[in-house]
Amino acid sequence: MQDQGRSTRKRTGGRLKNVRKRRKDELGRLPTETQVGEPRYRTVDVRGNGTKTRALATDVATVNKGGETISAEIEDVLENDANPNYVRRNIITKGAIIATSEGDARVTSRPGQTGQVNAVLLEN
């Protein structure tokens, strides 16, 4: 989410002067809307000496089934509480319910932040 900075006006309506300019670490980035499809990734530099791998698109999910983890093919996005339009656009976010080759599963990871889709199988 992009930071809009503080208000330019006081409670009384008077104008506030800038104390300093914006800093690089105060900037935000647009959300990475991970779609279902041919895997595509982007590496982003973050503060410090780190990097994040963002999944722009993916068709594989690591599904937890009982006590074992299985790699499953993502078929479709069934439900997404973050935004109803994401279901139509096949966008995966944390908490989304996806249809996989193993069955329906809920996404527990943040694909736009970690670059991978981890999910837990739902009991029907």
N, CA, C and O atoms as CSV, one atom per row, in Angstrom:
chain,resi,resn,atom,element,x,y,z
A,1,MET,N,N,0.839,-1.174,0.000
A,1,MET,CA,C,0.000,0.000,0.000
A,1,MET,C,C,0.885,1.237,0.000
A,1,MET,O,O,1.875,1.305,0.728
A,2,GLN,N,N,0.528,2.190,-0.803
A,2,GLN,CA,C,1.356,3.375,-0.897
A,2,GLN,C,C,0.999,4.363,0.193
A,2,GLN,O,O,-0.176,4.609,0.464
A,3,ASP,N,N,2.042,4.940,0.830
A,3,ASP,CA,C,1.840,5.890,1.905
A,3,ASP,C,C,1.548,7.255,1.313
A,3,ASP,O,O,2.306,7.757,0.483
A,4,GLN,N,N,0.451,7.853,1.739
A,4,GLN,CA,C,0.071,9.167,1.229
A,4,GLN,C,C,0.726,10.299,2.019
A,4,GLN,O,O,0.620,11.465,1.639
A,5,GLY,N,N,1.397,9.958,3.112
A,5,GLY,CA,C,2.039,10.978,3.934
A,5,GLY,C,C,1.042,11.606,4.895
A,5,GLY,O,O,-0.135,11.245,4.904
A,6,ARG,N,N,1.516,12.544,5.704
A,6,ARG,CA,C,0.613,13.167,6.671
A,6,ARG,C,C,-0.189,14.277,5.994
A,6,ARG,O,O,0.135,14.702,4.885
A,7,SER,N,N,-1.235,14.739,6.670
A,7,SER,CA,C,-2.118,15.767,6.133
A,7,SER,C,C,-1.361,17.082,5.977
A,7,SER,O,O,-0.427,17.348,6.734
A,8,THR,N,N,-1.746,17.901,5.014
A,8,THR,CA,C,-1.082,19.191,4.804
A,8,THR,C,C,-1.752,20.293,5.617
A,8,THR,O,O,-1.310,21.442,5.603
A,9,ARG,N,N,-2.826,19.933,6.326
A,9,ARG,CA,C,-3.542,20.937,7.120
A,9,ARG,C,C,-3.676,20.515,8.578
A,9,ARG,O,O,-3.747,19.327,8.893
A,10,LYS,N,N,-3.709,21.517,9.465
A,10,LYS,CA,C,-3.915,21.268,10.896
A,10,LYS,C,C,-5.399,21.073,11.169
A,10,LYS,O,O,-6.236,21.280,10.290
A,11,ARG,N,N,-5.717,20.672,12.401
A,11,ARG,CA,C,-7.121,20.509,12.795
A,11,ARG,C,C,-7.887,21.811,12.650
A,11,ARG,O,O,-9.076,21.811,12.332
A,12,THR,N,N,-7.200,22.918,12.883
A,12,THR,CA,C,-7.854,24.232,12.838
A,12,THR,C,C,-8.004,24.751,11.405
A,12,THR,O,O,-8.660,25.766,11.173
A,13,GLY,N,N,-7.393,24.047,10.449
A,13,GLY,CA,C,-7.485,24.483,9.055
A,13,GLY,C,C,-6.230,25.180,8.574
A,13,GLY,O,O,-6.084,25.455,7.382
A,14,GLY,N,N,-5.313,25.470,9.504
A,14,GLY,CA,C,-4.058,26.115,9.121
A,14,GLY,C,C,-3.152,25.168,8.347
A,14,GLY,O,O,-3.304,23.948,8.418
A,15,ARG,N,N,-2.220,25.736,7.614
A,15,ARG,CA,C,-1.335,24.957,6.762
A,15,ARG,C,C,-0.142,24.406,7.557
A,15,ARG,O,O,0.382,25.087,8.439
A,16,LEU,N,N,0.286,23.170,7.245
A,16,LEU,CA,C,1.473,22.580,7.864
A,16,LEU,C,C,2.639,22.649,6.882
A,16,LEU,O,O,2.486,22.335,5.701
A,17,LYS,N,N,3.796,23.058,7.374
A,17,LYS,CA,C,4.997,23.103,6.544
A,17,LYS,C,C,5.670,21.729,6.566
A,17,LYS,O,O,5.614,21.031,7.578
A,18,ASN,N,N,6.305,21.337,5.460
A,18,ASN,CA,C,7.069,20.099,5.421
A,18,ASN,C,C,8.334,20.234,6.244
A,18,ASN,O,O,9.061,21.220,6.122
A,19,VAL,N,N,8.599,19.237,7.085
A,19,VAL,CA,C,9.814,19.234,7.881
A,19,VAL,C,C,10.966,18.683,7.034
A,19,VAL,O,O,12.105,19.134,7.152
A,20,ARG,N,N,10.656,17.707,6.183
A,20,ARG,CA,C,11.654,17.100,5.297
A,20,ARG,C,C,10.940,16.482,4.101
A,20,ARG,O,O,9.711,16.439,4.046
A,21,LYS,N,N,11.740,16.001,3.138
A,21,LYS,CA,C,11.165,15.336,1.970
A,21,LYS,C,C,10.801,13.891,2.310
A,21,LYS,O,O,11.122,13.391,3.388
A,22,ARG,N,N,10.129,13.236,1.375
A,22,ARG,CA,C,9.804,11.818,1.557
A,22,ARG,C,C,11.077,10.983,1.500
A,22,ARG,O,O,12.031,11.330,0.805
A,23,ARG,N,N,11.078,9.864,2.250
A,23,ARG,CA,C,12.211,8.949,2.250
A,23,ARG,C,C,11.899,7.737,1.376
A,23,ARG,O,O,10.736,7.374,1.201
A,24,LYS,N,N,12.931,7.123,0.837
A,24,LYS,CA,C,12.752,5.942,-0.017
A,24,LYS,C,C,12.035,4.821,0.720
A,24,LYS,O,O,11.212,4.117,0.134
A,25,ASP,N,N,12.348,4.650,2.025
A,25,ASP,CA,C,11.730,3.556,2.773
A,25,ASP,C,C,10.271,3.833,3.146
A,25,ASP,O,O,9.595,2.955,3.682
A,26,GLU,N,N,9.786,5.031,2.871
A,26,GLU,CA,C,8.381,5.345,3.142
A,26,GLU,C,C,7.489,5.055,1.936
A,26,GLU,O,O,6.262,5.099,2.034
A,27,LEU,N,N,8.110,4.763,0.814
A,27,LEU,CA,C,7.334,4.456,-0.393
A,27,LEU,C,C,6.730,3.068,-0.291
A,27,LEU,O,O,7.291,2.190,0.365
A,28,GLY,N,N,5.609,2.870,-0.924
A,28,GLY,CA,C,5.005,1.545,-1.002
A,28,GLY,C,C,5.056,1.063,-2.437
A,28,GLY,O,O,5.508,1.785,-3.325
A,29,ARG,N,N,4.596,-0.153,-2.666
A,29,ARG,CA,C,4.523,-0.684,-4.030
A,29,ARG,C,C,3.107,-1.130,-4.312
A,29,ARG,O,O,2.337,-1.401,-3.390
A,30,LEU,N,N,2.770,-1.204,-5.560
A,30,LEU,CA,C,1.448,-1.696,-5.950
A,30,LEU,C,C,1.350,-3.178,-5.610
A,30,LEU,O,O,2.363,-3.877,-5.630
A,31,PRO,N,N,0.139,-3.678,-5.293
A,31,PRO,CA,C,0.019,-5.088,-4.908
A,31,PRO,C,C,0.347,-6.020,-6.069
A,31,PRO,O,O,0.056,-5.720,-7.227
A,32,THR,N,N,0.958,-7.153,-5.739
A,32,THR,CA,C,1.239,-8.180,-6.736
A,32,THR,C,C,0.032,-9.103,-6.779
A,32,THR,O,O,-0.195,-9.872,-5.846
A,33,GLU,N,N,-0.720,-9.035,-7.824
A,33,GLU,CA,C,-1.927,-9.850,-7.942
A,33,GLU,C,C,-1.568,-11.152,-8.651
A,33,GLU,O,O,-1.567,-11.227,-9.880
A,34,THR,N,N,-1.266,-12.173,-7.856
A,34,THR,CA,C,-0.828,-13.469,-8.382
A,34,THR,C,C,-1.979,-14.167,-9.075
A,34,THR,O,O,-3.036,-14.377,-8.480
A,35,GLN,N,N,-1.775,-14.531,-10.342
A,35,GLN,CA,C,-2.823,-15.179,-11.122
A,35,GLN,C,C,-2.521,-16.662,-11.297
A,35,GLN,O,O,-1.400,-17.117,-11.069
A,36,VAL,N,N,-3.559,-17.411,-11.711
A,36,VAL,CA,C,-3.388,-18.826,-12.027
A,36,VAL,C,C,-2.926,-18.899,-13.474
A,36,VAL,O,O,-3.570,-18.335,-14.359
A,37,GLY,N,N,-1.822,-19.585,-13.724
A,37,GLY,CA,C,-1.312,-19.704,-15.090
A,37,GLY,C,C,0.135,-20.137,-15.113
A,37,GLY,O,O,0.677,-20.612,-14.115
A,38,GLU,N,N,0.756,-19.965,-16.274
A,38,GLU,CA,C,2.166,-20.306,-16.473
A,38,GLU,C,C,3.021,-19.566,-15.445
A,38,GLU,O,O,2.915,-18.345,-15.333
A,39,PRO,N,N,3.879,-20.288,-14.678
A,39,PRO,CA,C,4.636,-19.644,-13.598
A,39,PRO,C,C,5.529,-18.499,-14.083
A,39,PRO,O,O,6.332,-18.667,-15.001
A,40,ARG,N,N,5.373,-17.329,-13.448
A,40,ARG,CA,C,6.202,-16.154,-13.703
A,40,ARG,C,C,6.536,-15.531,-12.355
A,40,ARG,O,O,5.664,-15.397,-11.497
A,41,TYR,N,N,7.816,-15.146,-12.164
A,41,TYR,CA,C,8.274,-14.600,-10.892
A,41,TYR,C,C,9.030,-13.307,-11.121
A,41,TYR,O,O,9.570,-13.073,-12.202
A,42,ARG,N,N,9.066,-12.467,-10.092
A,42,ARG,CA,C,9.852,-11.231,-10.148
A,42,ARG,C,C,10.577,-11.082,-8.815
A,42,ARG,O,O,9.979,-11.259,-7.754
A,43,THR,N,N,11.852,-10.760,-8.873
A,43,THR,CA,C,12.645,-10.545,-7.667
A,43,THR,C,C,12.688,-9.047,-7.381
A,43,THR,O,O,12.981,-8.243,-8.265
A,44,VAL,N,N,12.392,-8.684,-6.128
A,44,VAL,CA,C,12.319,-7.283,-5.729
A,44,VAL,C,C,13.307,-7.053,-4.593
A,44,VAL,O,O,13.361,-7.840,-3.648
A,45,ASP,N,N,14.096,-5.970,-4.679
A,45,ASP,CA,C,15.001,-5.603,-3.592
A,45,ASP,C,C,14.192,-4.958,-2.476
A,45,ASP,O,O,13.297,-4.153,-2.731
A,46,VAL,N,N,14.514,-5.318,-1.239
A,46,VAL,CA,C,13.828,-4.752,-0.086
A,46,VAL,C,C,14.833,-4.045,0.802
A,46,VAL,O,O,16.033,-4.072,0.530
A,47,ARG,N,N,14.353,-3.415,1.858
A,47,ARG,CA,C,15.226,-2.669,2.755
A,47,ARG,C,C,16.249,-3.597,3.401
A,47,ARG,O,O,15.946,-4.749,3.715
A,48,GLY,N,N,17.443,-3.094,3.593
A,48,GLY,CA,C,18.518,-3.934,4.085
A,48,GLY,C,C,19.181,-4.591,2.887
A,48,GLY,O,O,19.299,-3.985,1.822
A,49,ASN,N,N,19.611,-5.823,3.065
A,49,ASN,CA,C,20.294,-6.518,1.981
A,49,ASN,C,C,19.457,-7.676,1.468
A,49,ASN,O,O,20.002,-8.630,0.912
A,50,GLY,N,N,18.128,-7.612,1.645
A,50,GLY,CA,C,17.275,-8.739,1.305
A,50,GLY,C,C,16.579,-8.602,-0.029
A,50,GLY,O,O,16.611,-7.551,-0.669
A,51,THR,N,N,15.951,-9.684,-0.430
A,51,THR,CA,C,15.138,-9.697,-1.636
A,51,THR,C,C,13.853,-10.458,-1.358
A,51,THR,O,O,13.797,-11.294,-0.456
A,52,LYS,N,N,12.816,-10.162,-2.144
A,52,LYS,CA,C,11.568,-10.907,-2.100
A,52,LYS,C,C,11.329,-11.461,-3.492
A,52,LYS,O,O,11.602,-10.794,-4.489
A,53,THR,N,N,10.823,-12.675,-3.555
A,53,THR,CA,C,10.439,-13.258,-4.843
A,53,THR,C,C,8.930,-13.185,-4.929
A,53,THR,O,O,8.228,-13.811,-4.135
A,54,ARG,N,N,8.433,-12.436,-5.871
A,54,ARG,CA,C,6.993,-12.273,-6.033
A,54,ARG,C,C,6.499,-13.189,-7.140
A,54,ARG,O,O,7.081,-13.237,-8.224
A,55,ALA,N,N,5.431,-13.910,-6.863
A,55,ALA,CA,C,4.828,-14.776,-7.879
A,55,ALA,C,C,3.812,-13.945,-8.653
A,55,ALA,O,O,2.783,-13.551,-8.104
A,56,LEU,N,N,4.096,-13.676,-9.923
A,56,LEU,CA,C,3.141,-12.960,-10.767
A,56,LEU,C,C,2.061,-13.914,-11.253
A,56,LEU,O,O,0.901,-13.531,-11.405
A,57,ALA,N,N,2.454,-15.162,-11.496
A,57,ALA,CA,C,1.506,-16.211,-11.884
A,57,ALA,C,C,2.089,-17.552,-11.468
A,57,ALA,O,O,3.306,-17.740,-11.480
A,58,THR,N,N,1.210,-18.491,-11.097
A,58,THR,CA,C,1.644,-19.826,-10.716
A,58,THR,C,C,0.505,-20.813,-10.927
A,58,THR,O,O,-0.667,-20.441,-10.890
A,59,ASP,N,N,0.858,-22.069,-11.149
A,59,ASP,CA,C,-0.170,-23.098,-11.312
A,59,ASP,C,C,0.086,-24.293,-10.394
A,59,ASP,O,O,-0.528,-25.347,-10.557
A,60,VAL,N,N,1.003,-24.125,-9.418
A,60,VAL,CA,C,1.344,-25.205,-8.489
A,60,VAL,C,C,1.151,-24.720,-7.055
A,60,VAL,O,O,1.523,-23.597,-6.716
A,61,ALA,N,N,0.567,-25.575,-6.215
A,61,ALA,CA,C,0.393,-25.267,-4.794
A,61,ALA,C,C,0.921,-26.426,-3.967
A,61,ALA,O,O,0.766,-27.587,-4.346
A,62,THR,N,N,1.543,-26.113,-2.841
A,62,THR,CA,C,1.968,-27.126,-1.892
A,62,THR,C,C,0.836,-27.296,-0.894
A,62,THR,O,O,0.568,-26.403,-0.090
A,63,VAL,N,N,0.174,-28.444,-0.948
A,63,VAL,CA,C,-1.027,-28.678,-0.147
A,63,VAL,C,C,-0.705,-29.586,1.026
A,63,VAL,O,O,-0.061,-30.621,0.858
A,64,ASN,N,N,-1.156,-29.195,2.224
A,64,ASN,CA,C,-0.996,-30.000,3.429
A,64,ASN,C,C,-2.214,-30.905,3.551
A,64,ASN,O,O,-3.342,-30.437,3.706
A,65,LYS,N,N,-1.966,-32.207,3.478
A,65,LYS,CA,C,-3.054,-33.190,3.521
A,65,LYS,C,C,-2.793,-34.117,4.701
A,65,LYS,O,O,-1.957,-35.017,4.618
A,66,GLY,N,N,-3.516,-33.893,5.810
A,66,GLY,CA,C,-3.259,-34.676,7.012
A,66,GLY,C,C,-1.936,-34.258,7.619
A,66,GLY,O,O,-1.819,-33.149,8.141
A,67,GLY,N,N,-0.942,-35.121,7.561
A,67,GLY,CA,C,0.376,-34.794,8.085
A,67,GLY,C,C,1.423,-34.676,6.997
A,67,GLY,O,O,2.577,-34.360,7.284
A,68,GLU,N,N,1.042,-34.925,5.749
A,68,GLU,CA,C,2.000,-34.888,4.642
A,68,GLU,C,C,1.723,-33.716,3.709
A,68,GLU,O,O,0.602,-33.212,3.640
A,69,THR,N,N,2.762,-33.290,2.994
A,69,THR,CA,C,2.609,-32.206,2.032
A,69,THR,C,C,2.741,-32.743,0.621
A,69,THR,O,O,3.638,-33.529,0.317
A,70,ILE,N,N,1.826,-32.302,-0.241
A,70,ILE,CA,C,1.758,-32.786,-1.612
A,70,ILE,C,C,1.776,-31.581,-2.549
A,70,ILE,O,O,1.170,-30.551,-2.253
A,71,SER,N,N,2.466,-31.711,-3.670
A,71,SER,CA,C,2.445,-30.671,-4.690
A,71,SER,C,C,1.252,-30.928,-5.602
A,71,SER,O,O,1.143,-31.997,-6.204
A,72,ALA,N,N,0.364,-29.953,-5.702
A,72,ALA,CA,C,-0.871,-30.122,-6.476
A,72,ALA,C,C,-1.003,-29.032,-7.529
A,72,ALA,O,O,-0.476,-27.930,-7.373
A,73,GLU,N,N,-1.700,-29.351,-8.584
A,73,GLU,CA,C,-1.966,-28.420,-9.680
A,73,GLU,C,C,-3.152,-27.526,-9.299
A,73,GLU,O,O,-4.184,-28.028,-8.854
A,74,ILE,N,N,-3.012,-26.207,-9.471
A,74,ILE,CA,C,-4.121,-25.282,-9.208
A,74,ILE,C,C,-5.006,-25.232,-10.443
A,74,ILE,O,O,-4.530,-24.979,-11.550
A,75,GLU,N,N,-6.302,-25.476,-10.243
A,75,GLU,CA,C,-7.236,-25.472,-11.363
A,75,GLU,C,C,-8.018,-24.169,-11.467
A,75,GLU,O,O,-8.225,-23.649,-12.563
A,76,ASP,N,N,-8.462,-23.631,-10.297
A,76,ASP,CA,C,-9.345,-22.473,-10.338
A,76,ASP,C,C,-9.384,-21.797,-8.970
A,76,ASP,O,O,-9.029,-22.407,-7.962
A,77,VAL,N,N,-9.817,-20.532,-8.938
A,77,VAL,CA,C,-10.069,-19.826,-7.684
A,77,VAL,C,C,-11.573,-19.867,-7.448
A,77,VAL,O,O,-12.345,-19.377,-8.272
A,78,LEU,N,N,-11.993,-20.451,-6.324
A,78,LEU,CA,C,-13.411,-20.625,-6.032
A,78,LEU,C,C,-13.988,-19.478,-5.214
A,78,LEU,O,O,-15.129,-19.069,-5.426
A,79,GLU,N,N,-13.191,-18.958,-4.271
A,79,GLU,CA,C,-13.680,-17.928,-3.358
A,79,GLU,C,C,-12.509,-17.098,-2.886
A,79,GLU,O,O,-11.425,-17.624,-2.634
A,80,ASN,N,N,-12.730,-15.778,-2.763
A,80,ASN,CA,C,-11.683,-14.904,-2.257
A,80,ASN,C,C,-12.319,-13.769,-1.466
A,80,ASN,O,O,-12.979,-12.898,-2.035
A,81,ASP,N,N,-12.113,-13.783,-0.133
A,81,ASP,CA,C,-12.724,-12.777,0.730
A,81,ASP,C,C,-12.092,-11.399,0.553
A,81,ASP,O,O,-12.713,-10.388,0.877
A,82,ALA,N,N,-10.870,-11.351,0.044
A,82,ALA,CA,C,-10.181,-10.071,-0.121
A,82,ALA,C,C,-10.918,-9.183,-1.117
A,82,ALA,O,O,-11.024,-7.975,-0.910
A,83,ASN,N,N,-11.427,-9.772,-2.193
A,83,ASN,CA,C,-12.123,-9.004,-3.230
A,83,ASN,C,C,-12.933,-9.968,-4.092
A,83,ASN,O,O,-12.363,-10.908,-4.645
A,84,PRO,N,N,-14.241,-9.766,-4.223
A,84,PRO,CA,C,-15.068,-10.669,-5.042
A,84,PRO,C,C,-14.636,-10.708,-6.516
A,84,PRO,O,O,-14.826,-11.718,-7.193
A,85,ASN,N,N,-14.056,-9.608,-7.006
A,85,ASN,CA,C,-13.621,-9.569,-8.405
A,85,ASN,C,C,-12.424,-10.481,-8.658
A,85,ASN,O,O,-12.187,-10.895,-9.792
A,86,TYR,N,N,-11.662,-10.799,-7.593
A,86,TYR,CA,C,-10.496,-11.657,-7.742
A,86,TYR,C,C,-10.882,-13.059,-8.182
A,86,TYR,O,O,-10.069,-13.748,-8.800
A,87,VAL,N,N,-12.098,-13.502,-7.883
A,87,VAL,CA,C,-12.544,-14.837,-8.287
A,87,VAL,C,C,-12.673,-14.887,-9.810
A,87,VAL,O,O,-12.224,-15.839,-10.448
A,88,ARG,N,N,-13.285,-13.862,-10.378
A,88,ARG,CA,C,-13.444,-13.799,-11.843
A,88,ARG,C,C,-12.098,-13.707,-12.541
A,88,ARG,O,O,-11.895,-14.296,-13.603
A,89,ARG,N,N,-11.173,-12.958,-11.934
A,89,ARG,CA,C,-9.865,-12.714,-12.551
A,89,ARG,C,C,-8.837,-13.774,-12.183
A,89,ARG,O,O,-7.682,-13.679,-12.599
A,90,ASN,N,N,-9.244,-14.808,-11.391
A,90,ASN,CA,C,-8.350,-15.899,-10.971
A,90,ASN,C,C,-7.106,-15.385,-10.259
A,90,ASN,O,O,-5.989,-15.787,-10.583
A,91,ILE,N,N,-7.303,-14.489,-9.281
A,91,ILE,CA,C,-6.197,-13.931,-8.506
A,91,ILE,C,C,-6.157,-14.602,-7.142
A,91,ILE,O,O,-7.175,-14.710,-6.459
A,92,ILE,N,N,-4.952,-15.057,-6.750
A,92,ILE,CA,C,-4.760,-15.786,-5.505
A,92,ILE,C,C,-4.163,-14.851,-4.457
A,92,ILE,O,O,-3.140,-14.210,-4.697
A,93,THR,N,N,-4.815,-14.779,-3.287
A,93,THR,CA,C,-4.264,-14.074,-2.136
A,93,THR,C,C,-4.397,-14.989,-0.929
A,93,THR,O,O,-5.011,-16.052,-1.013
A,94,LYS,N,N,-3.818,-14.574,0.199
A,94,LYS,CA,C,-3.934,-15.368,1.426
A,94,LYS,C,C,-5.410,-15.462,1.822
A,94,LYS,O,O,-6.125,-14.460,1.825
A,95,GLY,N,N,-5.855,-16.673,2.154
A,95,GLY,CA,C,-7.237,-16.887,2.559
A,95,GLY,C,C,-8.156,-17.290,1.425
A,95,GLY,O,O,-9.311,-17.647,1.661
A,96,ALA,N,N,-7.662,-17.239,0.192
A,96,ALA,CA,C,-8.490,-17.620,-0.956
A,96,ALA,C,C,-8.698,-19.131,-0.964
A,96,ALA,O,O,-7.821,-19.893,-0.558
A,97,ILE,N,N,-9.872,-19.550,-1.432
A,97,ILE,CA,C,-10.145,-20.979,-1.575
A,97,ILE,C,C,-9.933,-21.341,-3.042
A,97,ILE,O,O,-10.546,-20.764,-3.939
A,98,ILE,N,N,-9.038,-22.323,-3.263
A,98,ILE,CA,C,-8.686,-22.716,-4.631
A,98,ILE,C,C,-9.062,-24.172,-4.870
A,98,ILE,O,O,-9.080,-24.988,-3.948
A,99,ALA,N,N,-9.363,-24.478,-6.131
A,99,ALA,CA,C,-9.608,-25.864,-6.528
A,99,ALA,C,C,-8.293,-26.433,-7.033
A,99,ALA,O,O,-7.693,-25.893,-7.963
A,100,THR,N,N,-7.841,-27.536,-6.413
A,100,THR,CA,C,-6.596,-28.173,-6.820
A,100,THR,C,C,-6.887,-29.596,-7.289
A,100,THR,O,O,-8.015,-30.078,-7.188
A,101,SER,N,N,-5.864,-30.251,-7.798
A,101,SER,CA,C,-6.015,-31.637,-8.237
A,101,SER,C,C,-6.278,-32.572,-7.058
A,101,SER,O,O,-6.774,-33.682,-7.251
A,102,GLU,N,N,-5.947,-32.134,-5.827
A,102,GLU,CA,C,-6.179,-32.934,-4.612
A,102,GLU,C,C,-7.521,-32.625,-3.965
A,102,GLU,O,O,-7.965,-33.361,-3.084
A,103,GLY,N,N,-8.179,-31.536,-4.392
A,103,GLY,CA,C,-9.447,-31.094,-3.806
A,103,GLY,C,C,-9.376,-29.614,-3.471
A,103,GLY,O,O,-8.388,-28.949,-3.783
A,104,ASP,N,N,-10.427,-29.093,-2.833
A,104,ASP,CA,C,-10.463,-27.677,-2.471
A,104,ASP,C,C,-9.512,-27.405,-1.302
A,104,ASP,O,O,-9.388,-28.211,-0.380
A,105,ALA,N,N,-8.842,-26.243,-1.366
A,105,ALA,CA,C,-7.869,-25.900,-0.327
A,105,ALA,C,C,-7.896,-24.406,-0.065
A,105,ALA,O,O,-8.245,-23.613,-0.940
A,106,ARG,N,N,-7.519,-24.028,1.166
A,106,ARG,CA,C,-7.420,-22.613,1.550
A,106,ARG,C,C,-5.948,-22.209,1.560
A,106,ARG,O,O,-5.103,-22.900,2.130
A,107,VAL,N,N,-5.659,-21.083,0.921
A,107,VAL,CA,C,-4.284,-20.582,0.822
A,107,VAL,C,C,-3.853,-19.985,2.160
A,107,VAL,O,O,-4.548,-19.133,2.714
A,108,THR,N,N,-2.700,-20.433,2.681
A,108,THR,CA,C,-2.180,-19.946,3.964
A,108,THR,C,C,-0.954,-19.057,3.797
A,108,THR,O,O,-0.546,-18.398,4.753
A,109,SER,N,N,-0.356,-19.020,2.611
A,109,SER,CA,C,0.826,-18.183,2.376
A,109,SER,C,C,0.416,-16.915,1.628
A,109,SER,O,O,-0.737,-16.751,1.228
A,110,ARG,N,N,1.387,-16.032,1.452
A,110,ARG,CA,C,1.154,-14.788,0.703
A,110,ARG,C,C,1.976,-14.852,-0.582
A,110,ARG,O,O,3.150,-14.483,-0.579
A,111,PRO,N,N,1.375,-15.316,-1.684
A,111,PRO,CA,C,2.135,-15.550,-2.914
A,111,PRO,C,C,2.818,-14.294,-3.467
A,111,PRO,O,O,3.881,-14.389,-4.079
A,112,GLY,N,N,2.221,-13.133,-3.258
A,112,GLY,CA,C,2.819,-11.893,-3.734
A,112,GLY,C,C,4.026,-11.479,-2.921
A,112,GLY,O,O,4.788,-10.613,-3.350
A,113,GLN,N,N,4.223,-12.087,-1.735
A,113,GLN,CA,C,5.344,-11.749,-0.865
A,113,GLN,C,C,6.407,-12.856,-0.860
A,113,GLN,O,O,7.605,-12.571,-0.847
A,114,THR,N,N,5.964,-14.117,-0.871
A,114,THR,CA,C,6.894,-15.239,-0.720
A,114,THR,C,C,7.187,-15.954,-2.031
A,114,THR,O,O,8.194,-16.655,-2.135
A,115,GLY,N,N,6.327,-15.790,-3.037
A,115,GLY,CA,C,6.560,-16.429,-4.327
A,115,GLY,C,C,6.101,-17.868,-4.400
A,115,GLY,O,O,6.397,-18.560,-5.374
A,116,GLN,N,N,5.379,-18.337,-3.384
A,116,GLN,CA,C,4.882,-19.715,-3.416
A,116,GLN,C,C,3.490,-19.776,-2.815
A,116,GLN,O,O,3.110,-18.932,-2.003
A,117,VAL,N,N,2.725,-20.798,-3.229
A,117,VAL,CA,C,1.367,-20.985,-2.719
A,117,VAL,C,C,1.358,-22.205,-1.812
A,117,VAL,O,O,1.532,-23.332,-2.276
A,118,ASN,N,N,1.153,-21.976,-0.504
A,118,ASN,CA,C,0.968,-23.052,0.448
A,118,ASN,C,C,-0.503,-23.067,0.830
A,118,ASN,O,O,-1.114,-22.015,1.017
A,119,ALA,N,N,-1.078,-24.278,0.946
A,119,ALA,CA,C,-2.511,-24.370,1.222
A,119,ALA,C,C,-2.798,-25.557,2.120
A,119,ALA,O,O,-2.005,-26.494,2.220
A,120,VAL,N,N,-3.966,-25.496,2.780
A,120,VAL,CA,C,-4.441,-26.584,3.631
A,120,VAL,C,C,-5.727,-27.130,3.014
A,120,VAL,O,O,-6.642,-26.374,2.688
A,121,LEU,N,N,-5.783,-28.438,2.860
A,121,LEU,CA,C,-6.948,-29.084,2.268
A,121,LEU,C,C,-8.166,-28.903,3.162
A,121,LEU,O,O,-8.079,-29.061,4.380
A,122,LEU,N,N,-9.305,-28.569,2.553
A,122,LEU,CA,C,-10.561,-28.398,3.298
A,122,LEU,C,C,-11.285,-29.721,3.397
A,122,LEU,O,O,-11.287,-30.509,2.451
A,123,GLU,N,N,-11.906,-29.967,4.553
A,123,GLU,CA,C,-12.709,-31.177,4.711
A,123,GLU,C,C,-14.116,-30.893,4.229
A,123,GLU,O,O,-14.735,-29.914,4.646
A,124,ASN,N,N,-14.626,-31.749,3.348
A,124,ASN,CA,C,-15.965,-31.529,2.789
A,124,ASN,C,C,-17.037,-32.138,3.653
A,124,ASN,O,O,-18.220,-32.043,3.327
